[in-house]
Amino acid sequence: MLPLGEGSLHVSAINRQDYVAVKCLYPPHLTSILLTENDVLLPSKDPETGYSGQTIAKHFTESRSTGNFSLICHHKLRHRQDILLHGVIVAGQ
């Protein structure tokens, strides 16, 4: 299955009015957009964004195929400008 399109998804942060632009793929046979962990982590490592990196924590259920994750984008100078994202893990991804 090949993706039909590629673009940038603006993922909202829950702790402030901001977002992280994440590369995503749109496969026509699925009802959702696919994001990879590496594509979420890369945008904040650009020195021009003001962020120095990210931390991701994954919390799986007993089946290890579903769960939740939390992602923090760390601002270089001010912790109050950190971006906090939460999401769902499906099929181990």
Secondary structure as GFF3:
##gff-version 3
##sequence-region A 1 93
A	DSSP	beta_strand	5	12	.	.	.	ID=ss1
A	DSSP	beta_strand	19	26	.	.	.	ID=ss2
A	DSSP	alpha_helix	37	41	.	.	.	ID=ss3
A	DSSP	three_ten_helix	43	45	.	.	.	ID=ss4
A	DSSP	three_ten_helix	47	49	.	.	.	ID=ss5
A	DSSP	beta_strand	51	60	.	.	.	ID=ss6
A	DSSP	beta_strand	67	75	.	.	.	ID=ss7
A	DSSP	three_ten_helix	79	81	.	.	.	ID=ss8
A	DSSP	beta_strand	83	89	.	.	.	ID=ss9
###
